[in-house]
Amino acid sequence: MTIDADSDVYYDPYDVDLNADPYPMFRRLRESEPLYYNAEHDFYALSRYDDVDAAYIDHVTFSSARGAVLEIIKSGMDIPPGTLIFEDPPIHNIHRKLLSRIFTPRKVTALEPKIREFTARCLDPLVGTGHFDFVKDLGAQMPMRVIGMLLGIPEADQAHVVEHGDSTLRTERGGKMTENPNGAIATGEVFAEYIDWRADHPSDDIMTELLTAEFADETGATRRLGRDELLLYLQVIATAGSETTTRLLGWAGKVLAEHPDQRRDLVTNRTLLPAAIEELVRFEPPAPHVSRYVARDVSYYGRTVPAGSAMMLLVGAANRDPRRFGHDSEEFNIHREPHQHLGFGVGTHFCLGNALARLEGRIALDEILDRFPEWEVDLTDAELSPTSTVRGWESMPAVLP
């Protein structure tokens, strides 16, 4: 373990033991080293809410064009065009606007009956068994199914398609995405046969819309997406839309088991569900940090971060900053007065699928509480996911009364 020369405060995103519970260290960073430097991995980090919030918005200083993951930024690898989350305006705005046609409130709301039906299909066989795994039995299933609905992927093929993207997020414990034999960025080639099919057999789904949509690109030319662009678009949608929602449901199982009084409140008053989802994302954000390339010198707390550096934005630390969320910021409270959190990002990279994630979380909890109003989690068999980019559970088994 390498310690910052100026402090005994230490944060390493690849330290498995530290990241099992990073919040005590996040608290120390916020109070002692609000601009932190890790010499071993050569990155800076911001942890206070106002600093992280402002950096998210300032894409001129903090660029996504070289990646939003520390090891990708440090590698200097070429980012394939069309990788929406690794772009800056104006090209990002053009691509985002194209996708925003798909994630309209009407289209998201229209999915609710189908999502609810699929959730019931997952949960009903478990009633009376005494066991339920929040991730394996639902969290890993529902988001994959919803993405399949949106993209028009046959149900039998959905697991393979989503796993292709998720595999690039998986690492050896403590490892880096750039060490992944599957590559650091999924190519989307898994969608090729579906694109070819949809080109000849259009339907009412995202794939058809993206195949036929015309837009003005950064040169002012009106055109359609190229094949490689489209493959990456579909991959970003599939991966981002499944992994984080899966982790959210795993955290729901753990956190609500640890707060049975608030779980009882949800059982008796379902109007609290939207607030509960927001508090879960604030309290245990599935993506606890994002990184940016520092495009120009910037100063914090009397120190200069030079251009060319990597900056990590510690969302998990910012989301518990008492300067923003009050004296009880480290506590889970579904009755908390609403405040904007950073669990879905902010600014130009605000999560495009946030409404869908909120809908999935609300439906999942609603259906779970109907069948299982009480549970305990078995942490001896729970398993944290092996990735440096999202933090959550591969398994969160619950014991039912």
C-alpha positions in Angstrom: 0.0 0.0 0.0 1.5 3.3 -1.0 0.5 6.3 1.1 0.2 9.9 -0.2 3.4 11.6 1.0 1.5 14.4 2.6 -1.0 12.3 4.5 -1.9 8.9 5.9 -5.2 9.1 4.0 -5.2 6.4 1.3 -7.7 5.5 -1.4 -7.1 2.8 -4.1 -10.0 1.8 -6.3 -8.3 -1.6 -6.9 -8.0 -2.4 -3.2 -10.6 -5.2 -2.6 -10.6 -5.0 1.2 -10.9 -1.2 1.2 -13.7 -1.2 -1.3 -15.7 -3.7 0.6 -16.6 -0.6 2.8 -15.0 2.5 1.3 -17.1 5.0 3.3 -14.9 5.5 6.4 -12.1 6.4 3.9 -14.4 8.6 1.9 -15.2 10.5 5.0 -11.5 11.0 5.8 -10.9 12.2 2.2 -13.7 14.7 2.4 -12.5 16.2 5.7 -8.7 15.8 5.4 -7.8 15.6 1.7 -10.6 17.1 -0.4 -8.1 17.1 -3.3 -6.3 13.8 -3.0 -3.4 12.4 -4.9 -2.5 8.7 -5.2 1.1 8.4 -6.2 1.0 4.7 -6.9 -1.6 4.9 -9.6 -1.0 8.6 -10.5 -4.4 10.1 -10.2 -6.1 12.9 -8.3 -9.5 12.6 -6.6 -12.3 15.0 -5.5 -14.7 13.9 -2.8 -16.8 16.9 -1.7 -20.2 17.3 -3.2 -19.8 20.8 -4.6 -16.4 19.9 -6.2 -17.6 16.7 -7.8 -20.9 18.4 -9.0 -19.0 21.3 -10.6 -16.4 19.0 -12.2 -19.1 16.8 -13.8 -20.5 19.9 -15.5 -17.2 21.4 -16.6 -16.5 19.2 -19.6 -14.0 21.7 -21.0 -11.6 21.1 -18.0 -12.6 17.5 -17.3 -12.9 15.6 -20.6 -14.6 12.3 -21.2 -13.1 11.9 -24.6 -10.2 9.8 -23.4 -12.5 7.6 -21.3 -14.4 7.8 -18.0 -12.5 4.9 -16.3 -9.2 5.5 -14.7 -7.3 2.7 -16.3 -8.6 3.5 -19.8 -7.5 7.1 -19.4 -4.1 6.1 -18.1 -3.6 3.6 -21.0 -4.0 6.3 -23.7 -6.0 3.8 -25.8 -8.0 5.0 -28.8 -11.7 5.4 -28.0 -13.9 4.0 -30.8 -16.2 6.7 -32.3 -19.8 6.4 -31.1 -18.9 5.4 -27.5 -21.4 7.8 -26.1 -20.2 7.8 -22.5 -16.6 8.5 -23.7 -17.4 11.7 -25.7 -17.5 15.5 -25.1 -19.8 18.1 -26.6 -20.5 18.9 -29.3 -20.3 15.3 -30.7 -21.7 13.9 -27.5 -24.8 16.2 -27.6 -25.5 15.1 -31.2 -25.3 11.4 -30.3 -27.2 11.9 -27.1 -30.0 13.7 -28.8 -30.3 10.8 -31.2 -30.8 8.4 -28.3 -33.1 10.7 -26.4 -35.8 10.0 -29.0 -35.8 6.4 -27.8 -35.9 7.0 -24.0 -39.0 9.2 -24.0 -41.3 9.3 -21.0 -44.1 7.7 -23.1 -41.9 4.8 -24.2 -40.5 4.2 -20.7 -44.0 4.3 -19.1 -45.4 2.0 -21.7 -43.0 -0.7 -20.5 -44.4 -0.9 -17.0 -47.0 -3.6 -17.5 -44.5 -5.8 -19.3 -41.8 -5.2 -16.6 -44.3 -6.0 -13.8 -45.5 -9.2 -15.6 -41.9 -10.4 -16.0 -41.0 -9.5 -12.4 -44.0 -11.5 -11.2 -42.9 -14.4 -13.4 -39.5 -14.4 -11.6 -40.9 -14.1 -8.1 -44.0 -16.2 -8.0 -42.2 -19.6 -8.1 -40.1 -18.5 -5.0 -43.1 -17.9 -2.7 -43.1 -20.5 0.0 -39.5 -21.7 -0.6 -38.0 -19.7 2.2 -35.2 -18.3 0.0 -34.8 -15.5 -2.5 -31.6 -14.0 -4.1 -32.1 -10.4 -4.9 -29.5 -10.6 -7.7 -29.6 -14.1 -9.1 -33.4 -14.5 -8.9 -34.3 -11.0 -10.1 -31.6 -8.3 -10.3 -29.7 -10.1 -13.0 -32.8 -11.1 -14.9 -35.2 -8.1 -15.0 -32.8 -5.4 -16.5 -31.7 -7.9 -19.2 -35.3 -8.6 -20.1 -36.2 -4.9 -20.3 -33.2 -4.1 -22.5 -34.3 -7.0 -24.7 -37.8 -5.5 -25.0 -36.3 -2.2 -26.0 -33.9 -3.5 -28.5 -36.1 -6.2 -30.0 -33.7 -9.1 -29.0 -35.5 -12.4 -28.7 -35.8 -13.6 -25.1 -33.7 -16.7 -25.8 -30.7 -14.6 -26.9 -30.9 -11.9 -24.2 -28.6 -13.4 -21.7 -25.8 -13.9 -24.3 -26.1 -10.3 -25.6 -26.0 -8.7 -22.1 -23.2 -10.9 -20.9 -21.1 -9.9 -23.8 -21.1 -6.3 -22.6 -20.9 -7.1 -18.9 -17.8 -9.3 -19.5 -15.8 -6.3 -20.3 -16.6 -4.8 -16.8 -15.6 -7.9 -15.0 -12.0 -8.1 -13.8 -9.9 -10.3 -11.5 -10.4 -9.0 -7.9 -8.3 -5.9 -7.7 -7.7 -5.9 -11.4 -8.2 -3.4 -14.1 -10.4 -3.3 -17.2 -7.4 -2.9 -19.4 -6.2 -6.3 -18.2 -9.5 -7.9 -19.3 -9.0 -10.6 -22.0 -12.4 -9.6 -23.4 -11.1 -6.1 -24.0 -11.8 -2.9 -22.1 -14.6 -1.8 -24.4 -17.2 -4.1 -25.9 -17.3 -3.7 -29.6 -21.0 -4.5 -30.0 -20.3 -7.1 -32.7 -22.7 -9.4 -30.9 -25.5 -7.2 -32.4 -24.4 -7.6 -36.0 -26.8 -10.3 -37.0 -29.8 -8.5 -35.4 -28.9 -5.3 -37.3 -28.8 -7.2 -40.5 -32.2 -8.8 -39.7 -33.8 -5.5 -38.7 -32.5 -3.8 -41.8 -34.8 -6.1 -43.9 -37.5 -6.6 -41.2 -38.2 -3.2 -39.5 -40.2 -3.2 -36.3 -41.2 -0.9 -33.5 -38.0 -1.1 -31.5 -34.8 0.9 -30.7 -32.7 -1.0 -33.3 -35.1 -0.1 -36.1 -35.2 3.5 -35.0 -31.5 3.8 -34.8 -31.1 2.2 -38.2 -33.4 4.7 -39.9 -32.8 7.8 -37.9 -31.3 10.8 -39.7 -29.3 13.5 -37.9 -26.9 16.3 -38.5 -23.4 15.3 -37.5 -20.6 17.5 -36.2 -19.7 18.5 -39.8 -23.3 19.7 -40.5 -23.9 16.7 -42.9 -27.2 14.9 -42.6 -26.7 11.2 -42.4 -27.5 7.9 -40.7 -25.4 6.1 -38.2 -22.6 4.0 -39.7 -22.5 0.3 -38.9 -19.7 0.5 -36.3 -21.4 3.5 -34.6 -24.6 1.7 -34.4 -23.0 -1.4 -32.9 -21.4 0.7 -30.2 -24.6 2.6 -29.5 -26.4 -0.7 -28.9 -23.6 -2.0 -26.7 -23.7 1.1 -24.5 -27.4 0.8 -24.1 -27.3 -2.9 -23.3 -24.4 -2.6 -20.8 -25.3 0.6 -19.0 -28.9 -0.4 -18.8 -28.4 -3.8 -17.2 -25.3 -3.6 -14.9 -26.2 -0.7 -12.7 -29.9 -1.7 -12.2 -28.7 -5.2 -11.2 -26.5 -3.7 -8.5 -29.2 -1.3 -7.3 -31.5 -4.3 -6.6 -28.7 -6.1 -4.7 -28.2 -3.1 -2.5 -32.0 -2.8 -1.9 -32.0 -6.3 -0.5 -29.1 -5.6 1.9 -29.9 -2.1 3.0 -33.6 -2.7 3.6 -32.8 -5.8 5.6 -30.6 -3.6 7.8 -33.4 -1.0 8.2 -36.5 -3.1 8.9 -38.5 -0.1 10.3 -38.2 1.7 7.0 -39.0 -1.5 5.1 -42.2 -1.7 7.1 -43.0 1.9 6.1 -42.7 0.8 2.5 -44.9 -2.2 3.0 -47.7 0.0 4.3 -47.1 3.0 2.1 -46.1 2.4 -1.4 -46.1 6.1 -2.3 -42.7 6.1 -0.5 -41.1 3.8 -3.2 -39.8 6.6 -5.4 -38.1 8.3 -2.5 -36.7 4.9 -1.4 -35.1 4.4 -4.8 -33.5 7.8 -4.7 -32.1 7.2 -1.2 -30.7 3.8 -2.3 -28.9 5.4 -5.2 -27.6 8.1 -3.0 -26.6 5.8 -0.2 -25.0 3.0 -2.2 -24.5 4.3 -5.8 -23.8 1.4 -8.1 -21.1 3.5 -9.9 -19.2 4.9 -6.9 -16.7 6.9 -9.0 -16.1 8.1 -12.5 -12.9 9.5 -14.0 -12.0 12.3 -16.3 -8.9 13.5 -18.3 -7.8 16.9 -17.1 -7.6 19.0 -20.2 -6.2 22.2 -18.6 -4.5 23.2 -15.3 -7.0 23.6 -12.5 -6.6 24.5 -8.8 -8.2 23.2 -5.7 -7.4 24.0 -2.1 -4.2 25.8 -3.0 -2.8 23.0 -5.2 -2.7 22.8 -9.0 -3.8 19.8 -10.9 -1.7 19.9 -14.1 -3.2 19.3 -17.6 -2.8 15.7 -18.6 -3.7 14.3 -15.2 -6.4 11.8 -14.4 -9.1 13.0 -12.0 -11.4 10.6 -10.2 -14.8 12.0 -9.1 -15.8 10.1 -6.0 -19.6 9.9 -6.3 -19.9 7.6 -3.3 -18.1 10.2 -1.1 -20.0 13.2 -2.5 -23.3 11.5 -2.0 -22.7 11.3 1.8 -21.2 14.8 2.2 -22.8 16.4 5.2 -22.4 19.9 3.6 -25.0 18.8 1.1 -27.1 16.2 3.0 -26.9 17.3 6.6 -25.7 15.9 9.8 -27.3 12.5 9.1 -25.7 12.1 5.6 -24.1 8.8 6.5 -27.5 7.3 7.5 -30.0 5.7 5.2 -33.3 7.5 5.4 -36.2 7.1 2.9 -37.9 10.1 4.6 -35.0 12.4 3.9 -35.9 15.8 2.5 -35.2 15.5 -1.3 -31.8 16.9 -2.5 -30.2 16.3 -5.9 -27.6 13.5 -5.6 -25.0 12.4 -8.0 -25.9 8.7 -8.3 -27.2 9.2 -11.9 -24.5 11.8 -12.8 -25.2 15.4 -13.7 -24.8 17.6 -16.7 -24.1 16.4 -20.2 -23.5 12.8 -19.0 -26.6 12.6 -16.8 -27.8 9.0 -17.1 -30.0 8.8 -20.2 -31.8 5.8 -18.8 -32.4 7.2 -15.4 -36.2 7.1 -15.8 -36.1 3.5 -16.8 -33.8 2.6 -13.9 -36.1 4.3 -11.5 -39.1 2.5 -13.0 -37.4 -0.9 -12.8 -36.4 -0.3 -9.2 -39.9 0.9 -8.1 -41.6 -2.1 -9.8 -39.1 -4.6 -8.4 -39.5 -3.3 -4.8 -43.3 -3.1 -5.1 -43.6 -6.7 -6.3 -41.0 -8.0 -3.8 -42.8 -6.4 -0.8 -46.1 -7.8 -2.0 -44.7 -11.3 -1.6 -41.9 -10.9 0.9 -42.6 -8.1 3.4 -39.8 -9.4 5.7 -36.4 -11.0 5.1 -32.9 -11.3 6.5 -29.8 -11.4 4.2 -27.2 -14.1 4.4 -24.0 -12.1 4.1 -21.8 -15.3 4.5 -22.9 -16.3 1.0 -23.2 -12.9 -0.5 -20.6 -12.1 -3.1 -19.3 -8.7 -4.2 -18.9 -8.3 -8.0 -15.3 -8.3 -9.3 -15.1 -4.9 -11.1 -13.3 -1.6 -10.5 -16.1 0.4 -12.1 -19.3 -0.6 -10.5 -19.8 -1.7 -6.9 -22.4 -4.2 -6.0 -23.3 -7.8 -5.5 -23.1 -10.9 -7.7 -25.3 -12.6 -5.1 -27.5 -11.3 -2.2 -29.3 -14.2 -0.8 -32.3 -13.6 1.6 -33.8 -15.9 4.1 -37.6 -15.6 4.3 -39.8 -16.3 7.3 
